[in-house]
């Protein structure tokens, strides 16, 4: 998963109203219920169907570290889909999204301006249209590079141009060498 994709997912996960199941047995039972059978869960987790049945019955309690990671990842992807959808819609229509980043940010501008990229730590509230663009692009499965470009366009509009009130001749914002990135709804 990409840095931007994971950041967007974590922001949406903070909207969950209940924590995901903690034990391997509870996680396995949840997946069996969601996928309507042990065979589908076994294929997805790359284990035998009998192993899934043992977790469901409580005969096995502690999974191997690699299986535990896959299991938690699959449960998290499917946990509270309605809450997840409402949080995305709220951010895309009214609330917007906050980006907190420490990265090298520069811009391309007309000759004679200071356009050197420098490390900046920014916490910026982005308007809903940029949240919608980020979530739509993520849903379409675009790569990290495209999500980064959308975030750079948002920073150009909100931070550098202040919604069109300054730096009108600014052409492009470069958003590279990301040290830290976090989103919040």
C-alpha positions in Angstrom: 0.0 0.0 0.0 1.1 3.5 -0.6 1.9 6.2 1.9 -1.0 8.4 0.7 -3.4 5.5 0.5 -2.5 4.3 4.0 -2.8 7.8 5.3 -6.3 8.2 3.9 -7.4 4.8 5.2 -6.1 5.6 8.7 -8.0 8.9 8.7 -11.2 7.1 7.9 -10.5 4.4 10.4 -10.4 7.0 13.2 -14.2 7.4 12.5 -14.9 3.8 13.5 -17.5 3.6 16.4 -16.3 0.2 17.6 -12.8 -1.3 17.7 -12.1 -4.2 15.4 -12.1 -7.7 17.1 -8.8 -8.3 18.9 -8.5 -12.1 19.2 -7.7 -14.3 16.2 -10.8 -16.4 16.8 -13.1 -13.3 16.8 -11.4 -12.0 13.6 -11.8 -15.3 11.9 -15.5 -15.6 12.8 -16.0 -12.1 11.5 -14.4 -12.9 8.2 -16.3 -16.2 7.9 -19.5 -14.3 8.4 -18.6 -11.6 5.9 -17.4 -14.0 3.2 -20.1 -16.6 4.0 -17.9 -19.6 4.4 -14.6 -21.0 5.6 -13.4 -21.9 2.2 -13.3 -18.3 0.9 -11.5 -17.2 4.1 -9.0 -20.0 3.8 -8.2 -19.0 0.1 -7.9 -15.3 1.0 -5.6 -15.9 3.9 -3.6 -18.7 2.1 -4.3 -21.3 4.9 -6.2 -24.6 4.9 -10.0 -24.6 5.4 -9.4 -26.8 8.5 -7.1 -24.2 10.0 -9.9 -21.6 9.6 -12.4 -24.0 11.3 -10.0 -24.5 14.2 -9.7 -20.8 14.8 -13.5 -20.4 14.6 -14.0 -23.2 17.2 -11.3 -21.8 19.4 -8.9 -24.8 19.1 -6.1 -22.5 17.9 -5.7 -19.2 19.6 -2.4 -17.6 18.6 -1.6 -17.3 14.8 1.8 -17.0 13.3 3.0 -13.4 12.9 2.5 -13.4 9.2 -1.0 -14.9 9.4 -1.9 -12.5 12.2 -0.9 -9.5 10.1 -2.9 -10.8 7.1 -5.9 -11.5 9.3 -5.9 -8.1 10.9 -5.4 -6.4 7.5 -8.4 -8.2 6.0 -10.7 -7.5 9.0 -9.7 -3.8 9.0 -10.5 -3.5 5.2 -14.0 -4.8 5.8 -14.8 -3.4 9.2 -17.8 -1.0 9.5 -18.3 -0.2 5.8 -21.2 2.1 6.4 -19.3 4.2 8.9 -16.4 4.3 6.5 -18.6 5.5 3.7 -20.3 8.2 5.8 -17.0 9.5 7.0 -15.7 9.8 3.4 -18.9 11.4 2.2 -18.9 13.9 5.1 -15.2 14.9 4.3 -16.0 15.1 0.6 -19.1 17.3 1.0 -18.9 19.4 4.1 -15.9 18.7 6.4 -12.9 18.6 4.2 -9.7 16.9 5.2 -6.6 18.0 7.2 -3.2 17.2 5.9 -0.2 17.2 8.2 3.1 16.8 6.4 6.8 17.4 6.7 8.2 17.4 3.2 10.3 19.2 0.7 7.9 21.6 -1.0 8.8 24.0 -3.8 7.2 25.5 -6.8 7.7 26.6 -10.4 7.1 30.3 -10.9 8.2 33.1 -13.3 11.8 34.1 -13.5 13.0 36.2 -10.6 11.1 34.6 -7.8 12.4 32.5 -5.0 11.3 29.0 -5.9 13.8 26.9 -4.1 12.2 23.8 -2.6 12.7 23.6 1.2 11.5 21.3 4.0 8.3 22.6 5.4 6.1 21.3 8.2 2.5 22.1 7.2 -0.8 21.4 8.8 -3.5 22.6 6.4 -7.2 22.1 6.3 -8.1 21.3 2.7 -11.6 22.1 1.4 -14.1 19.3 0.6 -13.5 19.3 -3.1 -9.9 18.1 -2.6 -11.0 15.5 -0.1 -13.5 14.3 -2.7 -10.8 14.1 -5.4 -8.4 12.2 -3.0 -11.0 9.7 -2.0 -12.3 9.2 -5.6 -8.8 8.6 -6.9 -8.1 6.2 -4.1 -11.3 4.3 -4.9 -10.3 4.1 -8.5 -7.0 2.5 -7.5 -4.6 5.1 -8.8 -1.1 5.0 -7.6 0.7 6.9 -4.9 2.1 9.4 -7.4 -1.4 10.6 -8.6 -2.5 11.0 -5.0 0.6 13.0 -4.3 -0.1 15.2 -7.3 -3.7 15.9 -6.1 -2.3 16.8 -2.6 0.3 19.1 -4.3 -2.5 20.9 -6.2 -4.4 21.3 -3.0 -1.4 22.8 -1.2 -0.9 25.1 -4.2 -4.4 26.4 -4.0 -4.8 26.6 -0.2 -1.3 27.3 1.1 0.5 29.2 -1.7 -2.3 30.9 -3.5 -4.7 31.3 -0.6 -7.7 30.5 -2.7 -6.7 32.8 -5.5 -5.8 35.9 -3.4 -2.0 35.7 -4.0 0.7 34.2 -6.1 -1.5 34.0 -9.2 1.5 33.3 -11.5 2.4 30.2 -9.6 2.6 27.3 -12.1 3.3 24.0 -10.3 4.0 22.9 -6.7 6.6 20.2 -6.2 5.9 17.9 -3.2 8.8 15.5 -2.6 11.0 13.9 0.0 8.1 13.2 2.4 9.3 12.6 5.9 5.9 12.6 7.6 2.3 12.4 6.3 -0.9 12.2 8.1 -4.6 12.9 7.2 -7.5 13.7 9.6 -11.1 14.2 8.8 
